[in-house]
Amino acid sequence: MTTWPVASERLALRPATPDDAHDLWRIRSTPGVSDWLTRVPGSEAEETARLAEPDRLARTVVLERDGRAVGDLMLLVHDAYAQAEVADLAVDRQAEIGWVLDPAHRGEGLATEAVRALLGVCFDGLGLHRVTAGCMAANTASWRLMERVGMRREAHTVRSGLHRDGTWQDGYTYALLADEWRASRSL
Ligand SMILES: CC(C)(COP(=O)(O)OP(=O)(O)OC[C@H]1O[C@@H](n2cnc3c(N)ncnc32)[C@H](O)[C@@H]1OP(=O)(O)O)[C@@H](O)C(=O)NCCC(=O)NCCS
């Protein structure tokens, strides 16, 4: 059970609403931000319509600093793999997470702080078993963030993803388990 907003030292995390569309569009439209994202943002109207889609709204968490949106996180809860006889026990026990931070706020540890808070939501609030994140290997800022929050590199896939510049890029998958999270908190 999670009570929103979730506060960290400098940030508040809360579920997105359709009213966040302008800020999230502005951040994604800043040069360089979408270099490694799945999609370059379209017009503000297109992005407003996309954010209003129920699935997208449900998986978007807004990061606020002093009441202003400075980025967003993805929290996509899904079933873990399980054999048929125990499939019920794996429903909604895993999540994939992701992140975008306004370049004006980078280099201050805000993404690290936000993702740590999100992992708290995942493990302490939602009772998840495992959290994963992925990126193209060349997205150094992203996988360095995964390592700062204690995630483990579990896969290095070779030329597995096509970048919009036409090159096939290596990919990394990182993961963290609930008991690893708890152990890291008790240090
Ligand atoms: C990935 C992304 C969120 C990382 O942002 P970031 O600013 O590098 O990450 P943080 O906010 O955690 O800041 C970490 C940096 O601040 C420094 N820092 C300063 N104070 C800090 C603190 N209290 N805690 C942690 N780090 C701190 C760290 O040393 C680090 O700097 P370094 O990279 O020079 O070593 C950002 O690059 C981004 O939005 N990229 C575009 C979107 C994207 O690619 N998303 C992922 C798609 S897979």
The ligand as an SDF file (V2000), in Angstrom:
LIG
                    3D

 48 50  0  0  0  0  0  0  0  0999 V2000
   19.4930    9.0360  -16.7580 C   0  0  0  0  0  0  0  0  0  0  0  0
   19.3790   10.3870  -16.0420 C   0  0  0  0  0  0  0  0  0  0  0  0
   18.0580   10.4560  -15.2660 C   0  0  0  0  0  0  0  0  0  0  0  0
   20.5580   10.5070  -15.0700 C   0  0  0  0  0  0  0  0  0  0  0  0
   20.6080   11.8190  -14.5500 O   0  0  0  0  0  0  0  0  0  0  0  0
   21.8390   12.2540  -13.6000 P   0  0  0  0  0  0  0  0  0  0  0  0
   21.7090   13.6770  -13.2990 O   0  0  0  0  0  0  0  0  0  0  0  0
   23.1330   11.7500  -14.1940 O   0  0  0  0  0  0  0  0  0  0  0  0
   21.5990   11.3950  -12.3000 O   0  0  0  0  0  0  0  0  0  0  0  0
   21.4780   11.9590  -10.8110 P   0  0  0  0  0  0  0  0  0  0  0  0
   20.4370   13.0200  -10.7590 O   0  0  0  0  0  0  0  0  0  0  0  0
   21.3160   10.7870   -9.9190 O   0  0  0  0  0  0  0  0  0  0  0  0
   22.8720   12.6630  -10.5650 O   0  0  0  0  0  0  0  0  0  0  0  0
   24.0610   11.8930  -10.5190 C   0  0  0  0  0  0  0  0  0  0  0  0
   25.2330   12.7970  -10.7200 C   0  0  0  0  0  0  0  0  0  0  0  0
   25.1850   13.8220   -9.7330 O   0  0  0  0  0  0  0  0  0  0  0  0
   26.3130   13.6580   -8.8370 C   0  0  0  0  0  0  0  0  0  0  0  0
   25.7710   13.8810   -7.5010 N   0  0  0  0  0  0  0  0  0  0  0  0
   25.8260   15.0670   -6.8700 C   0  0  0  0  0  0  0  0  0  0  0  0
   25.2040   14.9810   -5.6760 N   0  0  0  0  0  0  0  0  0  0  0  0
   24.7720   13.7130   -5.5560 C   0  0  0  0  0  0  0  0  0  0  0  0
   24.0570   13.0020   -4.5520 C   0  0  0  0  0  0  0  0  0  0  0  0
   23.6570   13.5990   -3.4290 N   0  0  0  0  0  0  0  0  0  0  0  0
   23.7360   11.6930   -4.7820 N   0  0  0  0  0  0  0  0  0  0  0  0
   24.1030   11.0760   -5.8980 C   0  0  0  0  0  0  0  0  0  0  0  0
   24.7880   11.7040   -6.8940 N   0  0  0  0  0  0  0  0  0  0  0  0
   25.1170   13.0210   -6.7230 C   0  0  0  0  0  0  0  0  0  0  0  0
   26.8470   12.2580   -9.0860 C   0  0  0  0  0  0  0  0  0  0  0  0
   28.2220   12.2020   -8.8200 O   0  0  0  0  0  0  0  0  0  0  0  0
   26.5490   12.0880  -10.5530 C   0  0  0  0  0  0  0  0  0  0  0  0
   27.4830   12.7940  -11.3370 O   0  0  0  0  0  0  0  0  0  0  0  0
   28.4230   12.0220  -12.4080 P   0  0  0  0  0  0  0  0  0  0  0  0
   27.5170   11.4050  -13.4180 O   0  0  0  0  0  0  0  0  0  0  0  0
   29.2720   13.1280  -12.9440 O   0  0  0  0  0  0  0  0  0  0  0  0
   29.1730   10.9980  -11.6100 O   0  0  0  0  0  0  0  0  0  0  0  0
   19.4370   11.5580  -17.0490 C   0  0  0  0  0  0  0  0  0  0  0  0
   20.6690   11.5090  -17.7270 O   0  0  0  0  0  0  0  0  0  0  0  0
   18.3010   11.5740  -18.0650 C   0  0  0  0  0  0  0  0  0  0  0  0
   17.1870   12.0200  -17.7900 O   0  0  0  0  0  0  0  0  0  0  0  0
   18.6040   11.1260  -19.3220 N   0  0  0  0  0  0  0  0  0  0  0  0
   17.6470   11.2150  -20.4330 C   0  0  0  0  0  0  0  0  0  0  0  0
   16.5380   10.2420  -20.3410 C   0  0  0  0  0  0  0  0  0  0  0  0
   17.0410    8.8200  -20.4360 C   0  0  0  0  0  0  0  0  0  0  0  0
   17.9670    8.5030  -21.1660 O   0  0  0  0  0  0  0  0  0  0  0  0
   16.3520    7.9330  -19.6880 N   0  0  0  0  0  0  0  0  0  0  0  0
   16.7000    6.5230  -19.6380 C   0  0  0  0  0  0  0  0  0  0  0  0
   16.2920    5.7750  -20.8530 C   0  0  0  0  0  0  0  0  0  0  0  0
   16.7830    4.0750  -20.7300 S   0  0  0  0  0  0  0  0  0  0  0  0
  1  2  1  0
  2  3  1  0
  2  4  1  0
  2 36  1  0
  4  5  1  0
  5  6  1  0
  6  7  2  0
  6  8  1  0
  6  9  1  0
  9 10  1  0
 10 11  2  0
 10 12  1  0
 10 13  1  0
 13 14  1  0
 14 15  1  0
 15 16  1  0
 15 30  1  0
 16 17  1  0
 17 18  1  0
 17 28  1  0
 18 19  1  0
 18 27  1  0
 19 20  2  0
 20 21  1  0
 21 22  1  0
 21 27  2  0
 22 23  1  0
 22 24  2  0
 24 25  1  0
 25 26  2  0
 26 27  1  0
 28 29  1  0
 28 30  1  0
 30 31  1  0
 31 32  1  0
 32 33  2  0
 32 34  1  0
 32 35  1  0
 36 37  1  0
 36 38  1  0
 38 39  2  0
 38 40  1  0
 40 41  1  0
 41 42  1  0
 42 43  1  0
 43 44  2  0
 43 45  1  0
 45 46  1  0
 46 47  1  0
 47 48  1  0
M  END
$$$$
